[in-house]
Amino acid sequence: MIQKRHLLITLLLFSYYVEAQLTYGKIPDSLLAKNYNYLNKAIQKHKNDKAKSLLYAQTWLRKSEANNDFEQVALAYKSILYLSDKSTWTAYADSMLVAAKQTKNDLTIGAAYMTKATVYYGENDNKKALDNFLLADEYIAKTEDSYSMYKVKFGIAQTKYYLGFYDEAISLFKECIEYFKEENDRAYLNSIHGLGVCYNKIGKYDLSSVTNQLGIKEGRKLENLEMEPYFIHSEGINQYFRNNYQKAISDLNTALPSIKNNKDFANETVAYFYLGKCFWSIREQEKGIEYFKKVDIAFEQQKYIRPDLRESYELLIDYFKKQGDIKSQLYYINQLLKVDNVLGTNYKYLLRKVVKEYDTKELLKSKQDIENAMTFRVVIDFTIIVIMAVIIAYLIYRHFKNKRLFEEIMKRDTSKSNIQKNNYDQQLVIDTTLDKIEKTIVPENTDKQNSQEISPEFEAGILKMLEKFEQGKKYLEKDMTLTKMALLLNTNNKYVTKIISKHRGKGSIDYITDLKTDYIIEMLKTDSKFRNYTNKALGEEAGFGSTQNFSRAFKARTGITPTYFIYKLKKSIAADSSQ
């Protein structure tokens, strides 16, 4: 099983090697002739030229593999690792470890484990990082290399800090401070910084401030100012916990430019979180929310998160809940679920210490409630859209229908009665017969008369009288009724009804109403003053009993209201005048 794993790693490494050869071309023989020290120095010299540095590293690897010099193979892989894409680091670290184990040298093996631990640390897999640091410590402890021992101690201290074992980390950082003070300036300052942040985590804010000030003082004394922004950054966080919010904001903003310039997105994100907390504490929530959003951006872009930053999402969820912004609320609930998944993997020890306002069960319930509410809203919105669409479609339909009806009315001849007439083939009798009929008052309805048909002579006479009735506009008299009309025609109601039905194709009431309506339409077409009349005045002009009766009659006759007809008529006339 071990041999198979070794073979798999070898094949994987070979594929990386072939890829490098294809990318950077054939390694010149002149480079292969150089010694390892030359190649190592060349890598450092050309560190800003990744392609050239990687060529030297590949040469180093090829030369050492050809010579079966596993110690140099391990060192070459370490160089290649840091010159390659981060996605390949774990594979190169494994290859380095395989080579290191071939040396049977405890220091070389321990160094390989330490590099692998650093790779896991960079991936925020703190549990695997600690496991590999402890393995490194196990091998290096067998050697006399104290510097490597304290490098491992520092790595273990850093990892324990991130895992939440602060007291253990403090003890290790103190040991590192004592050792590195005389050995390595940067490692010394890093150890002081680690001690300060640990004091902050256990609530010893005074000690944290003293340690941060010591770091700044020692850095200036050693003329090494690289760590100064980090001590200021640490002190800004410490001042937040001491409720000195303005001082915290000032320190964090002072530190941020240098940290951003170093492309240290992790500490940049932490600064944003505590700036947000400061503004939140001084009741400037809108500013705080903007910084919390930056924490989420870092999580999305860099996949960076740690337990204390989790609170950003709780505050964002509460804020948007109060704002009634359920879309944003749901987004940050989903983000918090992702965050908890990452924290549960990388910080499961420390996560137990974090007081969570929203646990997973509550988050999922809130998410479901919001999604249900959003679904209901979507249904309501869709229903409203459909209703609006129907209304708009109806209005469009009505617009074109009314336009068509208006055009039909304008084409209609309303200068005389436009009543549908049935063919009347019988020749009208001469005027003497008509005079005779006009002088004869047809008695009121009797059973005998009702049972008899109208004689052609009487029918012709009544029809002639009806035409006179139309020409004389007698129908404009107010409250014109069938009885009034029968008297004007010198006949009875029954005969009038029959004549109108036969020769005008409708009932007597509709007949009178349509005559009145056609008259108004004609007046509107021909007389401009009528177009300024109100519906009430138009109704009175036509002899309708009320404005409502007129409007109903007009709509029934034309399909449109008098108001719309007048509006379109004025518009049409104005358009014609402008041409």
RODO-2510 file (C-alpha; in nm, 4 decimals, decimal comma):
residues 579
     n   res          X          Y          Z
     1     m     0,0000     0,0000     0,0000
     2     i     0,2887     0,2322     0,0897
     3     q     0,4669     0,1472    -0,2367
     4     k     0,1510     0,2276    -0,4351
     5     r     0,1189     0,5620    -0,2604
     6     h     0,4842     0,6371    -0,3287
     7     l     0,4379     0,5468    -0,6956
     8     l     0,1307     0,7719    -0,7214
     9     i     0,3221     1,0662    -0,5765
    10     t     0,6174     0,9984    -0,8086
    11     l     0,3890     0,9925    -1,1130
    12     l     0,2200     1,3115    -0,9993
    13     l     0,5524     1,4835    -0,9550
    14     f     0,6705     1,3601    -1,2917
    15     s     0,3643     1,5192    -1,4541
    16     y     0,4505     1,8522    -1,2878
    17     y     0,8084     1,8130    -1,4057
    18     v     0,7017     1,7444    -1,7670
    19     e     0,4629     2,0391    -1,7556
    20     a     0,7450     2,2645    -1,6367
    21     q     0,9699     2,1435    -1,9163
    22     l     0,7016     2,2136    -2,1754
    23     t     0,6422     2,5580    -2,0275
    24     y     0,9981     2,6739    -1,9786
    25     g     1,1746     2,4708    -2,2491
    26     k     1,4757     2,2426    -2,2370
    27     i     1,7167     2,2996    -1,9497
    28     p     2,0523     2,4153    -2,0928
    29     d     2,3513     2,1863    -2,0251
    30     s     2,5388     2,4911    -1,9013
    31     l     2,2912     2,5223    -1,6112
    32     l     2,3094     2,1511    -1,5302
    33     a     2,6831     2,1951    -1,4889
    34     k     2,6326     2,4523    -1,2095
    35     n     2,6493     2,3452    -0,8453
    36     y     2,3571     2,3493    -0,6007
    37     n     2,4764     2,6594    -0,4207
    38     y     2,4884     2,8523    -0,7492
    39     l     2,1362     2,7438    -0,8404
    40     n     1,9994     2,8336    -0,4954
    41     k     2,1556     3,1803    -0,5096
    42     a     2,0267     3,2287    -0,8662
    43     i     1,6726     3,1554    -0,7468
    44     q     1,7046     3,4227    -0,4766
    45     k     1,8660     3,6672    -0,7170
    46     h     1,5854     3,6383    -0,9717
    47     k     1,2970     3,6046    -0,7231
    48     n     1,1036     3,8811    -0,9004
    49     d     1,1210     3,6874    -1,2278
    50     k     0,9096     3,3807    -1,1554
    51     a     0,9795     3,2103    -1,4883
    52     k     1,3570     3,2398    -1,4539
    53     s     1,3542     3,1386    -1,0854
    54     l     1,1460     2,8319    -1,1644
    55     l     1,3904     2,7343    -1,4410
    56     y     1,6749     2,7367    -1,1878
    57     a     1,4623     2,5376    -0,9404
    58     q     1,3738     2,2804    -1,2076
    59     t     1,7412     2,2508    -1,2961
    60     w     1,8206     2,1970    -0,9299
    61     l     1,5558     1,9213    -0,9102
    62     r     1,6713     1,7478    -1,2286
    63     k     2,0374     1,7589    -1,1290
    64     s     1,9697     1,6244    -0,7775
    65     e     1,7409     1,3467    -0,9051
    66     a     2,0045     1,2397    -1,1563
    67     n     2,2562     1,2160    -0,8722
    68     n     2,0087     1,0449    -0,6320
    69     d     2,0879     1,3244    -0,3857
    70     f     1,7582     1,3118    -0,1911
    71     e     1,8481     1,5922     0,0456
    72     q     1,8956     1,8247    -0,2507
    73     v     1,5810     1,6820    -0,4125
    74     a     1,3847     1,7812    -0,1009
    75     l     1,5335     2,1314    -0,1035
    76     a     1,4623     2,1693    -0,4764
    77     y     1,0993     2,0683    -0,4248
    78     k     1,0700     2,3252    -0,1469
    79     s     1,1923     2,5969    -0,3845
    80     i     0,9580     2,4823    -0,6613
    81     l     0,6678     2,4739    -0,4147
    82     y     0,6931     2,8435    -0,3291
    83     l     0,7382     2,9374    -0,6948
    84     s     0,4286     2,7442    -0,8068
    85     d     0,0537     2,7995    -0,7881
    86     k    -0,0907     2,7436    -0,4415
    87     s    -0,3134     2,4660    -0,5736
    88     t     0,0020     2,2526    -0,6263
    89     w     0,1634     2,3210    -0,2883
    90     t     0,0262     2,0138    -0,1122
    91     a     0,1464     1,7811    -0,3901
    92     y     0,4952     1,9350    -0,3915
    93     a     0,5068     1,9191    -0,0101
    94     d     0,4245     1,5467    -0,0285
    95     s     0,7009     1,4918    -0,2842
    96     m     0,9452     1,6877    -0,0703
    97     l     0,8560     1,4686     0,2294
    98     v     0,9016     1,1482     0,0247
    99     a     1,2481     1,2662    -0,0785
   100     a     1,3341     1,3785     0,2752
   101     k     1,2457     1,0392     0,4209
   102     q     1,4892     0,8781     0,1744
   103     t     1,7721     1,0697     0,3473
   104     k     1,7060     0,9079     0,6872
   105     n     1,8099     1,2471     0,8274
   106     d     1,5955     1,3686     1,1193
   107     l     1,6591     1,7367     1,0504
   108     t     1,5742     1,7042     0,6817
   109     i     1,2587     1,5035     0,7588
   110     g     1,1597     1,7467     1,0353
   111     a     1,2101     2,0429     0,7997
   112     a     0,9893     1,8721     0,5381
   113     y     0,7142     1,8208     0,7937
   114     m     0,7496     2,1836     0,8988
   115     t     0,7057     2,2992     0,5364
   116     k     0,4042     2,0754     0,4968
   117     a     0,2608     2,2158     0,8220
   118     t     0,3118     2,5680     0,6849
   119     v     0,1218     2,4731     0,3671
   120     y    -0,1738     2,3477     0,5735
   121     y    -0,1529     2,6591     0,7908
   122     g    -0,1800     2,8731     0,4778
   123     e    -0,4879     2,6741     0,3763
   124     n    -0,6467     2,7401     0,7200
   125     d    -0,6427     2,3673     0,7936
   126     n    -0,5111     2,4263     1,1426
   127     k    -0,5678     2,0721     1,2692
   128     k    -0,3465     1,9199     0,9954
   129     a    -0,0998     2,2061     1,0405
   130     l    -0,0652     2,1269     1,4119
   131     d    -0,0318     1,7551     1,3434
   132     n     0,2551     1,8189     1,1020
   133     f     0,4226     2,0731     1,3311
   134     l     0,4171     1,8134     1,6080
   135     l     0,5714     1,5534     1,3732
   136     a     0,8356     1,8085     1,2764
   137     d     0,9049     1,8707     1,6448
   138     e     0,9368     1,4959     1,7034
   139     y     1,2137     1,4650     1,4422
   140     i     1,3923     1,7944     1,5079
   141     a     1,4023     1,7272     1,8831
   142     k     1,6436     1,4428     1,8052
   143     t     1,8909     1,6898     1,6566
   144     e     2,1121     1,9631     1,7977
   145     d     1,9608     2,2344     1,5718
   146     s     1,8079     2,4732     1,8265
   147     y     1,7107     2,7288     1,5631
   148     s     1,4918     2,4731     1,3837
   149     m     1,3477     2,3657     1,7211
   150     y     1,2284     2,7193     1,7914
   151     k     1,0977     2,7635     1,4395
   152     v     0,8763     2,4621     1,5090
   153     k     0,7813     2,6033     1,8499
   154     f     0,6749     2,9277     1,6825
   155     g     0,4687     2,7360     1,4252
   156     i     0,3002     2,5319     1,6996
   157     a     0,2327     2,8500     1,8996
   158     q     0,0703     3,0191     1,5987
   159     t    -0,1448     2,7146     1,5240
   160     k    -0,2515     2,6756     1,8877
   161     y    -0,3518     3,0422     1,8852
   162     y    -0,5784     2,9860     1,5860
   163     l    -0,7208     2,6729     1,7455
   164     g    -0,8027     2,8662     2,0627
   165     f    -0,5441     2,7156     2,2977
   166     y    -0,4265     3,0587     2,4098
   167     d    -0,2515     2,9726     2,7352
   168     e    -0,0401     2,7066     2,5631
   169     a     0,0373     2,9502     2,2816
   170     i     0,1434     3,2203     2,5338
   171     s     0,3921     2,9836     2,6976
   172     l     0,5450     2,8920     2,3608
   173     f     0,5600     3,2542     2,2385
   174     k     0,7464     3,3549     2,5551
   175     e     1,0054     3,0836     2,4877
   176     c     1,0405     3,2027     2,1294
   177     i     1,0852     3,5656     2,2397
   178     e     1,3738     3,4714     2,4677
   179     y     1,5459     3,2641     2,2015
   180     f     1,4940     3,4794     1,8905
   181     k     1,5918     3,8012     2,0687
   182     e     1,9533     3,7149     2,0024
   183     e     1,9056     3,5051     1,6890
   184     n     1,6579     3,6642     1,4450
   185     d     1,5077     4,0122     1,4594
   186     r     1,2000     3,9374     1,2536
   187     a     1,1239     3,6125     1,4358
   188     y     1,1703     3,8003     1,7646
   189     l     0,9200     4,0707     1,6645
   190     n     0,6772     3,8089     1,5275
   191     s     0,6873     3,6284     1,8625
   192     i     0,6137     3,9518     2,0530
   193     h     0,3209     4,0150     1,8184
   194     g     0,1855     3,6633     1,8741
   195     l     0,2080     3,7103     2,2518
   196     g     0,0165     4,0401     2,2332
   197     v    -0,2766     3,8969     2,0363
   198     c    -0,2955     3,6005     2,2753
   199     y    -0,3214     3,8356     2,5750
   200     n    -0,6073     4,0088     2,3964
   201     k    -0,7903     3,6771     2,3460
   202     i    -0,7817     3,5916     2,7172
   203     g    -0,9006     3,9409     2,8146
   204     k    -0,5698     4,0733     2,9485
   205     y    -0,5991     4,3982     2,7568
   206     d    -0,3442     4,5914     2,9659
   207     l    -0,0821     4,3241     2,9059
   208     s    -0,1739     4,3215     2,5365
   209     s    -0,1173     4,6991     2,5116
   210     v     0,2154     4,6738     2,6957
   211     t     0,3271     4,3941     2,4619
   212     n     0,2249     4,5908     2,1505
   213     q     0,4166     4,8965     2,2701
   214     l     0,7166     4,6740     2,3384
   215     g     0,6995     4,5418     1,9835
   216     i     0,6930     4,8940     1,8355
   217     k     0,9819     5,0034     2,0607
   218     e     1,1952     4,6981     1,9822
   219     g     1,1303     4,7274     1,6102
   220     r     1,2519     5,0859     1,6056
   221     k     1,5500     4,9934     1,8187
   222     l     1,6424     4,7138     1,5757
   223     e     1,5636     4,9412     1,2786
   224     n     1,3143     4,6849     1,1549
   225     l     0,9797     4,8551     1,0941
   226     e     0,8139     4,5745     0,8970
   227     m     0,6060     4,4632     1,1963
   228     e     0,5083     4,8090     1,3221
   229     p     0,1772     4,8234     1,1256
   230     y     0,0868     4,4849     1,2738
   231     f     0,1480     4,6025     1,6302
   232     i    -0,0700     4,9093     1,5590
   233     h    -0,3304     4,6779     1,4028
   234     s    -0,3210     4,4564     1,7134
   235     e    -0,3509     4,7586     1,9408
   236     g    -0,6506     4,8865     1,7430
   237     i    -0,8305     4,5579     1,8127
   238     n    -0,7237     4,5770     2,1767
   239     q    -0,8623     4,9326     2,2073
   240     y    -1,1947     4,8108     2,0720
   241     f    -1,2198     4,5658     2,3612
   242     r    -1,1275     4,8454     2,6022
   243     n    -1,4258     5,0427     2,4596
   244     n    -1,1964     5,3141     2,3244
   245     y    -1,3697     5,3089     1,9873
   246     q    -1,2299     5,6284     1,8351
   247     k    -0,8734     5,5255     1,9260
   248     a    -0,9409     5,1812     1,7808
   249     i    -1,0711     5,3339     1,4544
   250     s    -0,7645     5,5597     1,4341
   251     d    -0,5172     5,2731     1,4921
   252     l    -0,6850     5,0378     1,2465
   253     n    -0,7013     5,3024     0,9755
   254     t    -0,3337     5,3835     1,0372
   255     a    -0,2332     5,0185     0,9978
   256     l    -0,4531     4,9341     0,6974
   257     p    -0,2538     5,0965     0,4115
   258     s     0,0646     4,9009     0,4921
   259     i    -0,1273     4,5774     0,5451
   260     k    -0,3075     4,6210     0,2123
   261     n     0,0228     4,7031     0,0440
   262     n     0,1569     4,3715     0,1775
   263     k    -0,1477     4,2008     0,0207
   264     d    -0,2243     4,0551     0,3630
   265     f    -0,5954     3,9995     0,3028
   266     a    -0,6344     3,8090     0,6308
   267     n    -0,5336     4,0971     0,8592
   268     e    -0,7041     4,3410     0,6237
   269     t    -1,0302     4,1496     0,6715
   270     v    -0,9846     4,1417     1,0504
   271     a    -0,9332     4,5205     1,0451
   272     y    -1,2594     4,5643     0,8513
   273     f    -1,4462     4,3518     1,1035
   274     y    -1,3285     4,5528     1,4044
   275     l    -1,3834     4,8837     1,2255
   276     g    -1,7384     4,7655     1,1645
   277     k    -1,7742     4,6703     1,5316
   278     c    -1,6457     5,0127     1,6400
   279     f    -1,8939     5,2014     1,4213
   280     w    -2,1711     4,9671     1,5314
   281     s    -2,0873     5,0426     1,8955
   282     i    -2,1023     5,4202     1,8437
   283     r    -2,4423     5,3804     1,6720
   284     e    -2,3193     5,4494     1,3186
   285     q    -2,4670     5,1274     1,1901
   286     e    -2,4649     5,2159     0,8202
   287     k    -2,0864     5,2604     0,8289
   288     g    -2,0520     4,9406     1,0290
   289     i    -2,2598     4,7467     0,7761
   290     e    -2,0292     4,8538     0,4915
   291     y    -1,7283     4,7081     0,6753
   292     f    -1,9152     4,3851     0,7551
   293     k    -1,9940     4,3518     0,3863
   294     k    -1,6181     4,3675     0,3177
   295     v    -1,5728     4,0696     0,5493
   296     d    -1,8173     3,8775     0,3311
   297     i    -1,6359     3,9892     0,0151
   298     a    -1,3114     3,8500     0,1593
   299     f    -1,4876     3,5231     0,2354
   300     e    -1,6205     3,5019    -0,1202
   301     q    -1,2995     3,6017    -0,2946
   302     q    -1,0295     3,4652    -0,0647
   303     k    -1,2273     3,1986     0,1236
   304     y    -1,0945     3,3592     0,4424
   305     i    -1,2914     3,3421     0,7657
   306     r    -1,2238     3,2803     1,1329
   307     p    -1,4605     3,2332     1,4293
   308     d    -1,4653     3,5904     1,5627
   309     l    -1,5507     3,7271     1,2162
   310     r    -1,8665     3,5137     1,2150
   311     e    -2,0505     3,7842     1,4083
   312     s    -2,0454     4,0023     1,0956
   313     y    -2,3116     3,7796     0,9444
   314     e    -2,5315     3,7808     1,2545
   315     l    -2,5273     4,1616     1,2550
   316     l    -2,5921     4,1778     0,8804
   317     i    -2,8886     3,9397     0,9119
   318     d    -3,0407     4,1387     1,1999
   319     y    -2,9835     4,4697     1,0223
   320     f    -3,1551     4,3685     0,6993
   321     k    -3,4330     4,1961     0,8923
   322     k    -3,5136     4,5287     1,0620
   323     q    -3,4874     4,7045     0,7258
   324     g    -3,7414     4,4621     0,5779
   325     d    -3,4908     4,3661     0,3087
   326     i    -3,5637     3,9934     0,2976
   327     k    -3,3540     3,9398    -0,0147
   328     s    -3,0359     4,0589     0,1601
   329     q    -3,1395     3,8810     0,4781
   330     l    -3,1688     3,5516     0,2919
   331     y    -2,8351     3,6087     0,1159
   332     y    -2,6474     3,6535     0,4451
   333     i    -2,8265     3,3582     0,6032
   334     n    -2,6992     3,1429     0,3165
   335     q    -2,3527     3,2946     0,3574
   336     l    -2,3532     3,2212     0,7305
   337     l    -2,4434     2,8603     0,6621
   338     k    -2,1393     2,8410     0,4308
   339     v    -1,9228     3,0109     0,6937
   340     d    -2,0302     2,7633     0,9610
   341     n    -1,9466     2,4785     0,7290
   342     v    -1,5910     2,6127     0,6838
   343     l    -1,5481     2,6943     1,0518
   344     g    -1,6767     2,3526     1,1479
   345     t    -1,3973     2,1991     0,9411
   346     n    -1,1051     2,4306     1,0189
   347     y    -1,1906     2,5640     1,3641
   348     k    -1,4014     2,2941     1,5264
   349     y    -1,2174     2,3292     1,8581
   350     l    -1,2406     2,7076     1,8735
   351     l    -1,5947     2,7185     1,7341
   352     r    -1,7268     2,5612     2,0537
   353     k    -1,6160     2,8735     2,2422
   354     v    -1,7934     3,1107     2,0064
   355     v    -2,1324     3,2257     2,1334
   356     k    -2,3599     3,1871     1,8346
   357     e    -2,6852     3,3796     1,8264
   358     y    -2,7898     3,1792     1,5241
   359     d    -2,7293     2,8071     1,5313
   360     t    -2,7704     2,5954     1,2190
   361     k    -3,1209     2,4799     1,3073
   362     e    -3,2437     2,8344     1,3595
   363     l    -3,0673     2,9541     1,0449
   364     l    -3,2316     2,6859     0,8339
   365     k    -3,5718     2,7685     0,9833
   366     s    -3,5224     3,1412     0,9155
   367     k    -3,4085     3,0607     0,5644
   368     q    -3,7188     2,8475     0,5031
   369     d    -3,9492     3,1162     0,6463
   370     i    -3,7933     3,3820     0,4252
   371     e    -3,8034     3,1612     0,1157
   372     n    -4,1718     3,0871     0,1851
   373     a    -4,2400     3,4585     0,2279
   374     m    -4,0511     3,5351    -0,0936
   375     t    -4,2415     3,2627    -0,2774
   376     f    -4,5698     3,4116    -0,1538
   377     r    -4,4518     3,7554    -0,2606
   378     v    -4,3546     3,6204    -0,6027
   379     v    -4,7020     3,4666    -0,6370
   380     i    -4,8641     3,7956    -0,5332
   381     d    -4,6366     3,9949    -0,7658
   382     f    -4,7073     3,7531    -1,0497
   383     t    -5,0800     3,7779    -0,9854
   384     i    -5,0588     4,1577    -0,9857
   385     i    -4,8564     4,1497    -1,3078
   386     v    -5,1129     3,9199    -1,4707
   387     i    -5,3991     4,1437    -1,3569
   388     m    -5,2147     4,4529    -1,4801
   389     a    -5,1402     4,2798    -1,8082
   390     v    -5,5075     4,1903    -1,8472
   391     i    -5,6079     4,5488    -1,7637
   392     i    -5,3532     4,6902    -2,0077
   393     a    -5,4636     4,4448    -2,2757
   394     y    -5,8244     4,5400    -2,2108
   395     l    -5,7408     4,9119    -2,2258
   396     i    -5,5519     4,8609    -2,5518
   397     y    -5,8402     4,6570    -2,6899
   398     r    -6,0895     4,9195    -2,5755
   399     h    -5,8761     5,1968    -2,7229
   400     f    -5,8682     5,0388    -3,0681
   401     k    -6,2308     4,9328    -3,0414
   402     n    -6,3368     5,2875    -2,9463
   403     k    -6,1211     5,4262    -3,2243
   404     r    -6,2879     5,1921    -3,4740
   405     l    -6,6333     5,2779    -3,3419
   406     f    -6,5568     5,6493    -3,3662
   407     e    -6,4489     5,6089    -3,7275
   408     e    -6,7680     5,4154    -3,8040
   409     i    -6,9792     5,6889    -3,6452
   410     m    -6,7985     5,9539    -3,8479
   411     k    -6,8743     5,7599    -4,1669
   412     r    -7,2389     5,7108    -4,0674
   413     d    -7,4918     5,9437    -4,2288
   414     t    -7,6727     6,1038    -3,9365
   415     s    -7,8086     6,3951    -4,1340
   416     k    -8,1299     6,1987    -4,1730
   417     s    -8,2694     5,9009    -3,9930
   418     n    -8,0255     5,6140    -4,0306
   419     i    -8,2779     5,3592    -3,9241
   420     q    -8,2830     5,0199    -4,0948
   421     k    -8,5873     5,0163    -4,3270
   422     n    -8,7582     4,7111    -4,4598
   423     n    -8,8457     4,7038    -4,8304
   424     y    -9,1900     4,8410    -4,8872
   425     d    -9,2967     4,7438    -5,2381
   426     q    -9,6496     4,8692    -5,2208
   427     q    -9,6874     5,2068    -5,3962
   428     l    -9,7959     5,4865    -5,1620
   429     v   -10,1422     5,6124    -5,2212
   430     i   -10,2034     5,9536    -5,3620
   431     d   -10,2167     6,2676    -5,1482
   432     t   -10,5933     6,2836    -5,1572
   433     t   -10,6058     5,9476    -4,9825
   434     l   -10,3500     6,0780    -4,7286
   435     d   -10,5614     6,3890    -4,6644
   436     k   -10,8548     6,1648    -4,6058
   437     i   -10,6594     5,9543    -4,3577
   438     e   -10,5200     6,2596    -4,1753
   439     k   -10,8723     6,3884    -4,1234
   440     t   -10,9827     6,0593    -3,9830
   441     i   -10,8905     6,0016    -3,6257
   442     v   -10,8239     5,6357    -3,5731
   443     p   -11,0174     5,5379    -3,2630
   444     e   -10,8424     5,4036    -2,9561
   445     n   -10,7639     5,0353    -2,9448
   446     t   -11,0707     4,8179    -2,9464
   447     d   -11,0805     4,4428    -2,9446
   448     k   -11,2252     4,4498    -3,2910
   449     q   -10,9546     4,6755    -3,4316
   450     n   -10,6745     4,4870    -3,2584
   451     s   -10,7914     4,1677    -3,4179
   452     q   -10,7882     4,3232    -3,7649
   453     e   -10,4886     4,3899    -3,9922
   454     i   -10,4055     4,7509    -4,0912
   455     s   -10,5346     4,8308    -4,4360
   456     p   -10,2702     4,9337    -4,6912
   457     e   -10,4224     5,2797    -4,7171
   458     f   -10,4010     5,3418    -4,3428
   459     e   -10,0481     5,1939    -4,3295
   460     a    -9,9310     5,4253    -4,6067
   461     g   -10,0852     5,7228    -4,4365
   462     i    -9,9349     5,6488    -4,0961
   463     l    -9,5929     5,5890    -4,2545
   464     k    -9,6162     5,9279    -4,4283
   465     m    -9,7056     6,0923    -4,0983
   466     l    -9,4059     5,9127    -3,9384
   467     e    -9,1724     6,0628    -4,1957
   468     k    -9,3159     6,4080    -4,1217
   469     f    -9,2622     6,3318    -3,7506
   470     e    -8,8947     6,2600    -3,8245
   471     q    -8,8448     6,5570    -4,0552
   472     g    -9,0055     6,7941    -3,8072
   473     k    -8,7831     6,6569    -3,5277
   474     k    -9,0868     6,6041    -3,3072
   475     y    -8,8902     6,3293    -3,1325
   476     l    -8,6842     6,6011    -2,9578
   477     e    -8,9764     6,6886    -2,7349
   478     k    -8,8975     6,6029    -2,3759
   479     d    -9,0343     6,2738    -2,2507
   480     m    -9,1661     6,1773    -2,5916
   481     t    -9,3719     5,8628    -2,5306
   482     l    -9,5554     5,6138    -2,7484
   483     t    -9,8904     5,7668    -2,6539
   484     k    -9,7737     6,1197    -2,7474
   485     m    -9,6410     5,9907    -3,0716
   486     a    -9,9664     5,8061    -3,1521
   487     l   -10,1605     6,1303    -3,1023
   488     l    -9,9223     6,3164    -3,3329
   489     l    -9,9737     6,0451    -3,5959
   490     n   -10,3543     6,0437    -3,5518
   491     t   -10,3608     5,6763    -3,4680
   492     n   -10,3399     5,4423    -3,1740
   493     n   -10,0447     5,2868    -2,9869
   494     k   -10,0942     4,9471    -3,1460
   495     y   -10,0691     5,0743    -3,5021
   496     v    -9,7692     5,2940    -3,4240
   497     t    -9,5850     4,9997    -3,2729
   498     k    -9,6601     4,7810    -3,5755
   499     i    -9,5593     5,0473    -3,8286
   500     i    -9,2291     5,1270    -3,6476
   501     s    -9,1488     4,7589    -3,6089
   502     k    -9,2235     4,6865    -3,9751
   503     h    -9,0652     4,9917    -4,1384
   504     r    -8,7965     5,0961    -3,8862
   505     g    -8,7038     4,7497    -3,7590
   506     k    -8,7211     4,8208    -3,3865
   507     g    -8,9425     4,8956    -3,0904
   508     s    -9,0945     5,2381    -3,0481
   509     i    -8,8818     5,3355    -2,7458
   510     d    -8,5528     5,2382    -2,9181
   511     y    -8,6756     5,4181    -3,2293
   512     i    -8,7277     5,7487    -3,0451
   513     t    -8,4056     5,7084    -2,8461
   514     d    -8,1961     5,6422    -3,1576
   515     l    -8,3464     5,9431    -3,3350
   516     k    -8,2517     6,1650    -3,0411
   517     t    -7,9005     6,0200    -3,0324
   518     d    -7,8425     6,0544    -3,4072
   519     y    -7,9540     6,4154    -3,3856
   520     i    -7,6935     6,4906    -3,1170
   521     i    -7,4233     6,3118    -3,3175
   522     e    -7,5050     6,5182    -3,6251
   523     m    -7,5038     6,8419    -3,4249
   524     l    -7,1669     6,7536    -3,2753
   525     k    -7,0292     6,6881    -3,6221
   526     t    -7,1618     7,0067    -3,7779
   527     d    -7,1980     7,2676    -3,5039
   528     s    -6,8876     7,3522    -3,2985
   529     k    -7,0835     7,5030    -3,0114
   530     f    -7,2349     7,1616    -2,9331
   531     r    -6,8866     7,0251    -2,8701
   532     n    -6,8542     7,2508    -2,5683
   533     y    -7,1837     7,1359    -2,4171
   534     t    -7,1879     6,9185    -2,1101
   535     n    -7,3556     6,5796    -2,1211
   536     k    -7,6397     6,7303    -1,9244
   537     a    -7,6885     7,0095    -2,1809
   538     l    -7,6710     6,7634    -2,4692
   539     g    -7,9273     6,5409    -2,3010
   540     e    -8,1633     6,8322    -2,2505
   541     e    -8,1110     6,9438    -2,6094
   542     a    -8,2249     6,6006    -2,7302
   543     g    -8,5159     6,5855    -2,4873
   544     f    -8,3839     6,3090    -2,2604
   545     g    -8,5321     6,2891    -1,9165
   546     s    -8,1905     6,2804    -1,7418
   547     t    -7,8168     6,2966    -1,8090
   548     q    -7,7870     5,9285    -1,7188
   549     n    -8,0523     5,8321    -1,9730
   550     f    -7,8712     6,0298    -2,2419
   551     s    -7,5304     5,8764    -2,1644
   552     r    -7,6745     5,5251    -2,1595
   553     a    -7,8585     5,5822    -2,4874
   554     f    -7,5501     5,7262    -2,6563
   555     k    -7,3338     5,4326    -2,5455
   556     a    -7,5961     5,1816    -2,6553
   557     r    -7,6276     5,3461    -2,9971
   558     t    -7,2540     5,4031    -3,0660
   559     g    -7,0606     5,1741    -2,8354
   560     i    -6,8683     5,4703    -2,6876
   561     t    -6,9475     5,7467    -2,4393
   562     p    -7,0411     6,0976    -2,5532
   563     t    -6,7374     6,2350    -2,3671
   564     y    -6,4978     6,0104    -2,5612
   565     f    -6,6720     6,0885    -2,8899
   566     i    -6,6393     6,4646    -2,8336
   567     y    -6,2713     6,4245    -2,7312
   568     k    -6,1880     6,2255    -3,0463
   569     l    -6,3941     6,4589    -3,2625
   570     k    -6,2082     6,7673    -3,1370
   571     k    -5,8753     6,5909    -3,1832
   572     s    -5,9681     6,4852    -3,5366
   573     i    -6,0799     6,8336    -3,6346
   574     a    -5,7628     6,9889    -3,4847
   575     a    -5,5465     6,7423    -3,6795
   576     d    -5,7279     6,8234    -4,0025
   577     s    -5,6845     7,1977    -3,9413
   578     s    -5,3095     7,1650    -3,8861
   579     q    -5,2545     6,9903    -4,2191
***
